[in-house]
Amino acid sequence: MFIIYDFVLFLFVILYLPVFLIKGKMHKGFSLRLGMLPKTLVLRRPVWIHAVSVGETIAVRGLWRRLKQEYPLKEFLISTITPTGNKIARRMAGDSDYIIYLPLDFGFVVKKVIDKINPSIFIITETEIWPNLIAYLHRKKIPIVVVNGRISDASYSGYLCMRFLIKPILNKVSIFCMRSKRDADRLLSLGVSKDKIQVTGNMKFDIRDEDEKAMDYRALLNLRADEKIFLAGSTHTGEEEIILRAYKSLLLLKPGLRLVIAPRHVERAGKIEGLIIKQGFNPTCISQLMNHEHRAPYAEAVFILDTVGNLASFYSIADVVFVGGSLINKGGHNILEPAARGKSVLFGPYMSNFQDIADLFLENKVGIMVRDEEGLKIGAKELLDNPKETAALGEKARELISANQGATRLNAEQITKLI
């Protein structure tokens, strides 16, 4: 089976190579994905934590800290797949920690990497299934733990179709720490042994506010005291046009409103500049302000947050927050980050990646779903028109988050049984 899997994966990589080149995914760290680790890298049975991208890396930060306190003499290695996730991991890493890219799941590549790293445990965030990686870790008797585990609707449908193939791979995992009973039930239906499954909750609720310099950002943007910030976070292609048109309409009613667009992929900043100019505004990249390349203008400026790791700070100073990937079908992004900072949050109808959280917010009336450009404009206006009610909604959202915390501690307890 693994020979066939390697062959199919090889064909996929070859066919997808032009897309990698066009999208700029052949980054400097790509050689690490081929197993080319530094020859000088010498590890002593580290704890290996894998987080795909930015959201997973931020979510696993609390677990990493807790385990480092529990095992102060242990080395830690963190792997990601995306460059942005890698940058976040490097920011949070300690002097004795190592950051790499996860190797491509070819049998000979993962064998070489695992033999080199020889981890004491492998921790995966959010149920990524890499057959060769999991099989070789299991063969080496290295415990495998899934934390913050979830199975989306799309993944579940696919897994059911190949249940007979995926069941033996899943049962090589030592323990699954799942977000919810629904996710746990889906694992059971795929043939995972009941004694391997625990429902520990969602670590993304265990978010911590670490934005010591949040108030400096208003000065960076050269804002007057009476000006408000409309922040659109983690936006995707097709959303910025909608946001800009809604903002243009809002500006007629709220002339003191300033827009900050934080694209999910910062490399799209150049394209967003063109969209801003097309709408008659002056695009200003925040990276240039941070580097003191020029001072933020007052006139008709729309700001682009084209830096990695600063979005949470900007959420802290925003008056209205919209979380993207949700007005178009990208599955949405993390609405807990702004809510943890006392913000009431607007989001679109496409929230499949965070459906349980979106449902919880709507059920408790602390989040607002908007379906289109008009809905975004109306929702933002209502929040701006009613600052006291908006602040109360934000505080209620913060309380809801507090009530659902504790997953990090429960996951750490399961992990310590295996280290």
C-alpha positions in Angstrom: 0.0 0.0 0.0 2.8 2.4 0.9 4.6 1.9 -2.4 1.4 2.8 -4.3 0.9 5.8 -1.9 4.5 7.0 -2.6 3.9 6.7 -6.3 0.6 8.7 -6.2 2.2 11.3 -4.0 5.1 11.6 -6.4 2.8 12.1 -9.4 0.9 14.8 -7.4 4.1 16.7 -6.5 5.2 16.6 -10.2 1.8 17.8 -11.5 1.5 20.4 -8.8 5.1 21.8 -9.2 4.0 24.5 -11.6 1.4 25.7 -9.1 4.1 25.8 -6.4 6.3 27.9 -8.6 3.5 30.3 -9.7 2.3 30.8 -6.1 5.8 31.3 -4.8 5.6 28.2 -2.5 9.2 27.1 -3.4 10.5 29.0 -0.4 14.1 28.9 1.0 13.0 26.2 3.5 11.6 23.9 0.9 14.8 21.8 1.0 13.9 20.9 4.6 10.7 19.3 3.3 12.9 17.0 1.2 14.8 15.9 4.3 17.8 18.0 3.9 18.4 18.8 7.6 21.6 20.6 8.6 24.5 18.2 9.2 25.3 20.1 12.4 21.8 19.4 13.9 22.3 17.1 16.9 19.2 16.4 19.0 18.6 14.4 22.2 15.2 12.8 22.0 13.3 16.1 21.6 9.5 16.7 22.0 8.4 17.2 18.4 5.3 19.4 17.9 3.8 19.9 14.4 1.5 22.8 13.6 0.6 23.4 9.9 0.3 27.2 9.7 -0.3 30.4 11.7 -3.5 29.4 13.5 -2.3 26.1 14.7 1.1 27.5 15.8 -0.6 30.2 17.9 -3.0 27.6 19.3 -0.2 25.3 20.3 1.8 28.0 22.0 0.3 27.5 25.4 0.9 23.8 25.3 4.5 24.3 24.3 5.0 26.6 27.3 3.3 24.2 29.7 5.4 21.3 28.5 8.6 23.3 28.7 7.8 24.1 32.3 7.1 20.4 33.0 10.3 19.3 31.2 12.9 22.1 31.5 15.8 19.9 30.4 14.0 18.6 27.2 14.7 19.9 23.8 11.8 20.9 21.6 11.4 20.9 17.9 8.5 22.6 16.1 7.6 21.9 12.5 5.2 23.8 10.2 4.3 23.6 6.5 3.8 27.3 5.7 6.4 30.0 5.8 4.1 32.3 7.9 3.6 29.5 10.4 7.3 29.0 10.5 7.9 32.7 11.2 5.5 32.6 14.2 7.2 29.5 15.5 10.6 31.1 15.3 9.3 34.1 17.3 8.0 31.9 20.1 10.9 29.5 20.1 13.4 29.4 22.9 17.2 29.4 22.5 17.3 25.6 22.8 14.4 25.0 20.4 14.6 24.0 16.8 12.2 25.1 14.0 11.9 23.1 10.7 9.5 22.4 7.9 7.6 19.1 8.0 9.2 16.6 5.5 7.1 15.6 2.5 5.4 12.3 3.2 7.6 10.1 1.0 8.8 6.9 2.8 12.5 7.4 2.3 12.3 11.1 3.3 10.4 10.7 6.6 12.6 7.7 7.5 15.7 9.8 7.1 14.3 12.8 9.1 12.8 10.7 11.9 16.1 8.7 12.3 18.0 12.0 12.5 15.6 13.7 15.0 14.7 10.6 17.0 11.9 12.3 19.0 10.7 11.1 22.3 7.1 12.0 21.2 5.4 13.4 18.2 2.5 15.8 18.7 0.2 16.7 15.8 -2.3 19.6 15.8 -5.7 19.2 14.2 -5.7 15.7 12.8 -3.3 15.8 9.9 -2.9 12.3 8.5 0.4 11.5 6.9 0.5 7.7 6.4 4.3 7.2 6.0 5.2 9.6 8.8 2.7 8.0 11.2 3.6 4.4 10.2 7.4 4.9 10.7 7.0 6.7 14.0 4.8 3.8 15.2 7.4 1.3 13.9 10.1 3.1 16.0 7.7 2.9 19.0 7.6 6.7 19.2 4.2 7.8 20.8 2.0 9.9 18.6 -0.6 12.3 20.1 -3.2 14.4 18.2 -4.2 17.6 20.0 -7.0 19.9 19.1 -8.2 17.2 16.9 -11.1 17.8 14.5 -12.6 16.2 11.4 -14.3 18.6 9.0 -17.3 17.7 7.0 -15.3 17.5 3.8 -12.5 15.4 5.4 -15.1 13.1 7.0 -16.8 12.4 3.7 -13.4 11.5 2.1 -12.3 9.4 5.0 -15.5 7.3 4.9 -14.9 6.5 1.3 -11.5 5.0 2.1 -12.2 3.8 5.6 -10.6 0.4 5.0 -7.3 2.2 4.1 -7.3 4.9 6.8 -8.4 2.8 9.8 -5.1 1.0 10.3 -3.2 4.3 10.0 -5.4 6.1 12.5 -5.0 3.2 15.0 -1.2 3.7 15.0 -1.8 7.0 16.8 -1.4 6.6 20.6 -4.1 9.0 21.6 -6.5 11.5 20.0 -7.4 14.6 22.1 -10.5 15.8 20.2 -12.2 19.2 20.3 -15.8 17.9 20.6 -17.9 14.9 21.0 -18.9 15.1 17.3 -15.3 14.9 16.3 -14.8 12.0 18.7 -17.8 10.2 17.3 -16.5 10.6 13.7 -13.3 8.9 14.7 -15.2 6.0 16.3 -17.1 5.6 13.1 -13.8 5.4 11.1 -12.8 2.4 13.3 -10.5 4.0 15.9 -10.4 2.2 19.2 -12.5 3.9 21.8 -9.7 3.8 24.4 -7.6 6.0 22.1 -10.0 8.9 22.1 -10.4 11.7 24.6 -12.6 14.8 24.3 -10.5 17.6 25.8 -11.9 20.7 24.1 -10.4 23.4 21.8 -7.1 24.9 22.8 -7.9 28.0 20.7 -10.1 29.1 23.7 -6.9 29.2 25.8 -5.7 32.3 24.0 -3.6 34.8 26.0 -3.4 38.6 25.4 0.3 39.4 25.0 0.1 42.7 23.2 2.1 45.0 25.5 2.6 47.6 22.8 -1.0 47.6 21.4 -1.6 51.3 22.1 1.5 52.3 20.1 -0.2 51.3 16.9 -2.6 54.3 16.8 0.3 56.6 16.8 2.0 54.5 14.1 -1.1 55.0 11.9 -1.0 58.8 12.7 -4.7 58.6 13.8 -6.5 61.5 15.5 -8.3 60.9 18.8 -11.8 60.9 17.2 -10.9 58.4 14.4 -12.2 54.8 14.5 -10.6 51.7 13.0 -12.4 49.2 10.9 -10.1 46.1 10.7 -10.7 43.3 8.2 -8.4 40.4 9.3 -7.3 37.3 7.4 -8.9 38.4 4.1 -8.7 36.4 0.8 -8.9 37.1 -2.9 -12.5 38.2 -3.7 -13.1 39.7 -0.2 -11.1 42.9 -0.4 -13.3 44.3 -3.2 -16.4 43.7 -1.1 -14.8 45.2 2.0 -13.5 48.3 0.1 -17.0 49.0 -1.4 -18.6 48.6 2.0 -16.1 50.9 3.6 -16.6 53.5 0.8 -20.3 53.5 1.7 -19.6 53.6 5.4 -17.3 56.6 5.0 -20.1 58.8 3.8 -21.8 58.1 7.1 -18.7 57.9 9.3 -16.1 60.2 7.9 -13.7 59.5 10.8 -13.5 55.8 10.0 -10.2 54.3 8.9 -9.8 50.9 7.2 -7.0 48.4 7.9 -6.9 45.3 5.6 -4.8 42.4 6.9 -4.6 39.8 4.1 -4.2 36.1 5.2 -1.2 35.9 2.8 1.0 39.0 3.1 2.6 38.4 -0.3 -0.8 39.6 -1.8 -0.1 43.2 -0.5 0.8 44.4 -4.0 -2.5 43.2 -5.5 -4.5 44.8 -2.7 -2.7 48.1 -3.3 -4.1 48.1 -6.8 -7.6 47.4 -5.5 -7.3 50.3 -3.1 -6.2 52.7 -5.8 -9.0 51.5 -8.0 -11.5 52.6 -5.3 -9.9 56.0 -5.1 -8.0 55.6 -1.8 -4.3 55.9 -0.9 -2.7 52.5 0.0 -0.3 52.6 2.9 1.7 49.5 3.8 2.2 49.2 7.6 5.6 47.5 7.1 6.9 50.8 5.6 5.6 52.8 8.6 7.3 50.3 11.0 10.6 50.7 9.1 10.2 54.5 9.3 10.2 54.8 5.5 7.5 57.4 5.6 4.8 58.9 7.9 1.2 57.7 7.6 -0.8 60.3 5.6 -4.2 61.6 6.8 -5.8 61.9 3.4 -7.8 59.0 2.1 -5.4 56.3 3.4 -6.3 52.6 3.6 -3.8 50.6 5.5 -2.5 47.2 4.5 -1.1 45.1 7.4 1.6 43.3 5.4 3.6 42.0 8.4 3.5 38.6 10.2 2.6 38.4 13.9 1.1 41.8 14.4 -2.6 41.1 13.7 -3.5 40.4 17.4 -2.1 43.9 18.3 -4.2 45.5 15.7 -7.3 43.7 16.9 -6.7 45.3 20.3 -7.0 48.8 18.9 -9.8 48.1 16.4 -13.3 49.5 16.9 -15.0 47.2 14.4 -13.6 43.7 13.4 -14.4 41.5 10.4 -12.7 38.1 10.2 -12.2 37.0 6.6 -12.2 33.8 4.6 -15.9 33.8 5.4 -17.6 35.9 2.8 -16.1 33.6 0.2 -15.9 29.8 0.6 -12.5 29.5 2.4 -13.9 28.1 5.6 -13.3 31.2 7.7 -10.6 32.0 10.3 -10.2 32.3 14.0 -12.8 34.7 15.5 -11.5 33.9 19.0 -8.5 36.2 18.6 -10.4 39.5 18.4 -13.1 38.2 20.9 -10.4 37.5 23.5 -9.5 41.2 23.2 -13.1 42.3 24.0 -14.2 42.9 20.4 -17.6 42.0 19.0 -16.9 40.2 15.7 -18.4 40.2 12.2 -17.9 37.2 10.0 -19.5 35.7 6.9 -21.5 32.6 6.3 -18.6 30.3 5.3 -17.2 29.2 8.6 -16.8 25.5 8.1 -13.2 25.5 9.6 -14.6 27.1 12.8 -18.2 26.0 12.6 -18.5 24.9 16.3 -17.1 28.2 17.4 -19.2 30.3 15.1 -22.3 28.4 16.2 -21.4 29.0 19.8 -21.0 32.7 19.2 -24.3 33.0 17.4 -26.1 30.9 20.0 -24.8 33.2 22.7 -25.4 36.4 20.6 -21.8 37.6 20.8 -21.0 37.4 17.1 -22.7 38.8 14.0 -23.0 36.9 10.8 -23.1 39.0 7.6 -23.9 37.5 4.3 -22.8 40.1 1.7 -21.5 43.6 1.2 -24.7 45.3 2.4 -24.8 43.1 5.5 -21.2 44.0 6.2 -21.9 47.7 5.9 -25.1 47.5 8.1 -23.3 45.3 10.7 -20.3 47.7 11.0 -22.6 50.7 11.2 -24.7 49.2 14.0 -21.5 48.5 16.1 -20.2 52.0 15.5 -23.5 53.7 16.3 -23.8 51.9 19.6 -20.4 51.9 21.4 -21.8 51.0 24.8 -23.7 47.9 23.4 -20.7 47.0 21.3 -18.4 47.1 24.3 -20.9 45.0 26.3 -21.0 42.4 23.4 -17.2 42.3 23.4 -17.1 41.7 27.2 -19.7 38.9 26.9 -17.5 37.3 24.1 -14.5 37.4 26.4 -16.5 35.7 29.2 -17.7 33.0 26.8 -14.1 32.3 25.9 -13.1 32.1 29.6 -16.0 29.6 30.2 -14.6 27.3 27.5 -10.9 27.3 28.5 -8.9 24.4 29.9 -8.1 22.2 26.8 -4.4 23.0 27.0 -4.1 21.6 30.5 -6.1 18.5 29.7 -4.0 17.8 26.5 -0.8 18.3 28.5 -2.0 15.7 31.1 -2.5 13.2 28.3 1.0 13.9 26.8 2.8 13.6 30.1 1.6 10.0 30.4 3.5 9.1 27.3 6.8 11.1 27.5 
